[in-house]
């Protein structure tokens, strides 16, 4: 997934007729997916950092 937040629909992309699958519905879904992926990346980075710091402590204790 792309790191860039999805762009909202342009001024003329919504016909404002209450479509069953409006471009705004699609945009909200894309933003929700983007936010979930961003949170997952942040959590993974946090786990990786904690693992790295734990490895550093173990190495320094064994020396």
KEKE-3310 file (N, C-alpha, C; in steps of 0.2 Angstrom, whole numbers, plus 5000, padded with zeros to 4 digits):
npx = (5004:5002:5011:5006:4993:4976:4969:4955:4940:4939:4932:4922:4919:4909:4892:4882:4870:4866:4872:4873:4886:4895:4908:4913:4911:4920:4932:4932:4933:4945:4953:4951:4957:4971:4974:4973:4984:4994:4995:4998:5011:5017:5016:5023:5036:5038:5039:5050:5060:5060:5064:5076:5083:5082:5091:5103:5105:5106:5118:5127:5127:5132:5145)
npy = (4994:5011:5025:5037:5048:5045:5055:5066:5066:5075:5092:5090:5077:5070:5067:5071:5064:5054:5042:5024:5019:5030:5042:5047:5038:5028:5035:5037:5023:5020:5029:5024:5011:5015:5022:5011:5003:5012:5013:4999:4998:5008:5001:4989:4995:5000:4987:4982:4991:4989:4976:4977:4985:4977:4967:4974:4976:4963:4959:4968:4964:4952:4954)
npz = (5000:4997:5004:5004:5009:5004:4991:4992:4983:4967:4964:4954:4954:4961:4959:4967:4968:4976:4974:4975:4978:4981:4976:4987:4997:4993:4994:5009:5013:5007:5015:5027:5026:5023:5035:5044:5039:5041:5055:5058:5052:5061:5073:5070:5068:5081:5088:5081:5085:5099:5099:5094:5104:5114:5110:5110:5123:5128:5122:5127:5140:5140:5138)
capx = (5000:5006:5012:5003:4986:4972:4966:4948:4937:4939:4926:4917:4919:4903:4886:4877:4863:4865:4874:4874:4893:4898:4915:4915:4911:4926:4937:4932:4936:4953:4957:4951:4963:4977:4975:4975:4990:4999:4995:5001:5018:5020:5016:5029:5042:5039:5041:5057:5064:5060:5068:5083:5085:5083:5097:5108:5105:5109:5125:5131:5127:5136:5152)
capy = (5000:5018:5029:5044:5047:5045:5061:5066:5067:5082:5096:5088:5069:5068:5070:5073:5061:5049:5035:5018:5019:5037:5043:5049:5031:5025:5039:5035:5017:5021:5032:5019:5006:5019:5023:5004:5001:5016:5010:4993:5000:5011:4996:4985:4999:5000:4981:4981:4995:4986:4970:4979:4988:4971:4963:4978:4975:4956:4959:4972:4960:4946:4956)
capz = (5000:4996:5010:5004:5011:4998:4990:4991:4976:4965:4964:4949:4953:4964:4955:4972:4967:4981:4971:4980:4979:4980:4976:4994:5001:4991:4998:5016:5013:5006:5020:5033:5024:5024:5042:5047:5036:5044:5062:5058:5051:5067:5078:5068:5069:5088:5090:5079:5089:5105:5098:5093:5110:5119:5108:5112:5131:5129:5119:5132:5147:5139:5137)
cpx = (5004:5006:5008:4995:4982:4969:4959:4946:4938:4932:4920:4916:4912:4897:4881:4870:4862:4867:4875:4881:4896:4905:4918:4915:4918:4932:4937:4935:4943:4956:4957:4957:4970:4979:4977:4982:4996:5000:4999:5009:5021:5021:5022:5035:5043:5042:5048:5062:5065:5065:5075:5086:5086:5089:5103:5110:5108:5116:5129:5132:5132:5144:5156)
cpy = (5006:5021:5035:5043:5048:5053:5061:5067:5074:5085:5093:5080:5067:5071:5072:5070:5055:5042:5030:5018:5025:5037:5044:5043:5028:5028:5037:5028:5017:5024:5028:5014:5009:5020:5016:5002:5005:5014:5004:4994:5003:5005:4991:4988:4999:4993:4980:4985:4992:4980:4972:4982:4982:4967:4967:4977:4968:4956:4963:4968:4954:4948:4957)
cpz = (5000:5003:5010:5005:5005:4997:4989:4984:4974:4965:4960:4949:4957:4961:4960:4971:4971:4978:4977:4982:4977:4980:4983:4999:4999:4994:5005:5017:5012:5012:5026:5032:5025:5031:5046:5045:5040:5051:5062:5057:5057:5072:5076:5069:5077:5090:5087:5083:5096:5105:5098:5100:5115:5117:5110:5119:5132:5127:5125:5139:5146:5138:5143)
residu = (UNK:UNK:UNK:UNK:UNK:UNK:UNK:UNK:UNK:UNK:UNK:UNK:UNK:UNK:UNK:UNK:UNK:UNK:UNK:UNK:UNK:UNK:UNK:UNK:UNK:UNK:UNK:UNK:UNK:UNK:UNK:UNK:UNK:UNK:UNK:UNK:UNK:UNK:UNK:UNK:UNK:UNK:UNK:UNK:UNK:UNK:UNK:UNK:UNK:UNK:UNK:UNK:UNK:UNK:UNK:UNK:UNK:UNK:UNK:UNK:UNK:UNK:UNK)
# end
